């Protein structure tokens, strides 16, 4: 029985596109979050403003550039919102733990949180949010 590689060769361009969009997101997310913290906002508020401000831009980039999905805008938007809310709560919890409980500075904490959730976010977007529909023949349909 063959064991399928977790990320197969055909997924490498997808991973590269995801992380190029993600790299831009990382820079914007990291910078905006720390600016908001230095302005005196609480961790949860700064992260909420940050995530909300960047949400729609990255939805469009992931949908059209990374995953190249043309159909089901509303369905994908709904799943992206659920995904974003889930990772917002995971990241905010991690940030509060790192900053408020463990005393790690925000500049380091945000980097740790983004590096921790990025691979999980990729997997959830690939296999849940922008998943290709399976055709009746068992193959994948182009959307």
N, C-alpha and C positions, 0 to 999 in steps of 0.2 A: 504494500500500500504506500503510495507516494504521500509525502508530507508537503503540503503547499507552504511556500515561504510566506511569512506574514505580510511583507510588502514585496510584491512581485515586480519584475523588471518593467512591466508596462505602467506601473504606478509611480515610477521615479519622476517622470515629468510632472505628474500631478502633485507629488510631494514638493517638488521644486517650486511650482507655481504657488502652492499653499504657503510655503515658507517665505516666498518673496513678498506676497501680500502680508503675511504674518510679520515679516521683518519691518515693513512699513508700519504695521499696526503696533508692533513692539515699541518702536521709537516714539510714535505719537502717544500711545497709551502711557508709557513710562514718563515721558516729559510732562504731559498734561496732569497726570496724577500727582507728581512731585511739586509742580507749580501750585496746584490747588492746596496741597498740604502745607506748603510754605506760606500760603496766604492765610492759614489758620483754620482751615476746614477740618472736620473730624474725618477719620479714615473711611468710614462707610459712606459719608456724604461725598467726599472727593472721588471715591471709586464709582459711586452711582452717577455723578455728573460725567465723569470720564467715559464710562461704558455707554451711557445714553448718547453722548455727543458723537461717539465714533461708530455706533451701531449700524446705521443705515448705509453709510459709506462702505463698510466692510461686508455687509450683506450683499450689496451689488457687486463688489469686487470678487467675492468668493463665488457667487452664483454665475456671473458671466465670464470672468477671467479664469478662475481656478478650475471650477467644475464644469464650465461651459454648458449649463443647463438652461434651456430656453422655455420649457413648458412649466406649468403649475406655479406661477409666481406666488399666489396667495398661500398655497400649501407649503411651499418652501419658506416663505416669510414666517408663517405660523411656527414651523419647526425650528427655524433660526431663532425666533423669539424665545421659545421654550429652552433651547440649547443655551442661549445667551443668559437667560435668567438663572439656569442651573449653574453655569460657570461663574456668574456674578456672585452668587451666594458662596460657592466653594472658594473663589479667590478672596472675597471680602473676609470670610472666616479665617483663611490662612493669613491675610494681612493683619487682622486684629490680633491673632495669636502671635505673629512675629513681632509686630510693632509694640502693641500694648502689653502683652504678657511676657515676651522674651527680651524686649528691649533692643531688637535689631533696628538699625536706622532705616528710614523709609526708602532711601536710595537703593539699599541692598534688598530690602523686603520685597519691593515691587519686582525687581529682577528675578528673585527666587520664585515668586508666585507666577510670573509669566512663563518662566522656563518650566515650571512644574505642570501647569495646565495646558500648555501649547500642544504637546503630543496627544493628550486626551481629547482636546478640542478638535484636532485633525481627525482622529478616529471617529468621533461622534458626527462630524460634518460629512465625512466620506461615507460612513455606513448607515447613518440615520437621516440627517438633514437633506443631503443632496444625493441620496442613494438612487441608482438607476432602477427603473422598473423592470421586473423580470417578465419576459414574453412567455406566451403559452408553450412555446417550443423548448423552454428551459434556458434560452440564451438571454442576454440583456438587450433591451430595446434602447435605441437612441431617443432622447427626448428633444 
